[in-house]
């Protein structure tokens, strides 16, 4: 199963986690936060952009193996999440 993204083809067969996040700047510290956290506290920090993280890291590995798609808006992120979800419905 392959998702054709703006950064290239992403093979979903070895995907271990798939999650959305916002990337924020909190007093100079850059961090990924959940969308729920951003909905609650986003007005208190600077939201830089949104991401959809395709994590291929095996459970026992420490070195992260990830592909990350970046979006300017939450709406763009949600749209892409829906496209990816359709692949899992088949």
Residue, then its C-alpha position, 0 to 999 in steps of 0.5 A: x500500500x503506497x501513499x503518493x505524497x508531495x514528498x514522494x511515494x510513502x510505503x505504508x506496509x511497514x508503518x508502525x504509527x501514524x499521527x498528526x501534530x502541530x509544531x509550536x514555538x514555546x519561548x524558543x523551544x520547538x516541539x511537536x504537540x497533539x492537535x488536542x493540546x493545540x486546540x486548548x493552548x494554541x492561543x498561548x504559543x506560536x503555531x509554526x505549522x502542522x505535520x502528519x508523521x509516518x513513523x516506521x520505527x520498529x518497537x525495539x529501535x531507538x533510532x527514529x525512521x520517519x517521513x513527515x509531511x508539513x502543512x500550513x493549515x490544520x485544514x490541509x492536514x485534515x484533508x491529507x489524513x482523510x486521503x490516507x485513511x481511504x487507503x486503509x479502508x480497502 
